[in-house]
Amino acid sequence: MIIACANQKGGVAKTTRVICLGGLLVKTGSCLVVDLDPQGNLTTGLGVEVKENQITSYEMITERATAKDALMATSRHP
């Protein structure tokens, strides 16, 4: 199943919605969320600390890295 959450307007709870939806979906199995926002709020909202020289979706989109290189694991909470 693929679910996309997009809206060009800011401040409409896209990030919050994806964090909550991802949390619900991970209870039934694995779930992949993709943070394409340059600010990276979804990433930090999931508790991932972005470090200098971190491979992000930007490097993936510009073909400087693969999707596998950009993957980051987060804690799974039952």
N, C-alpha and C positions, 0 to 999 in steps of 0.2 A: 504494500500500500504506500502511496506517495501522497503527502499532504503538503501543500504550499500555503504560506501565510505572507501576503504581500499587500502593501498599500503605499503609495508615494507620499502620503501625508504623514508627517511626524506626530508623535504623541497620541497614537490610537491603540496602544497596548499590544503591538505586534510581538515585541520581545517577551513581555510578560505572558502572553498567550502561548507562545512556543515553549517557554520554560515549563508552564503548567501542563501543556499537552504532552511534551516529552516525558515529564514525570509520570503521567498516567500511563503512557504507552510502554514505558520501560518495565512496568509491573507485570506485563504479559510476555515480555521477551526483550530483545535488544532493540534499540532505537538510535537512529542517527539524526542529529540536528546539525544544520549547516548555517554558520554565521557569515553572511555576506555583507553585513554592515561594517563600513570602515571604522566605526567607533568600537566595534567588538563587544557591545554590551551583552549579547547573548552568551558569549564565551565567559566573560567575567561573572555574569549572573549564574552560571553553572559552577562557579567556584574554581575556574581554571585561571591560573596566574600566567599572563602573557609575558614572556621574557624577551629580552633583546635578541634579535636574529631569529625569532620564532617563525616557523613556516606557517603561513595563514592562507586563507582562501584566495587572497590577492596573488600570491605566488602560483597557486594552482591555476587560476584563470589566465594568468599571463604566461603559462606553460614553463615556469621556472622550477616547478616542482609538481609531483604527481599528487593525486587525491590521497593516496596511501601515506605520502610524506606529511600531509597536513592533518591527518587524523590525530585526535587527542582523546584519551580515555578520561572519563569522569567517574566519580563514585556512584555505585548503584545502591540505592536505598530501597529495601523491600517494602 
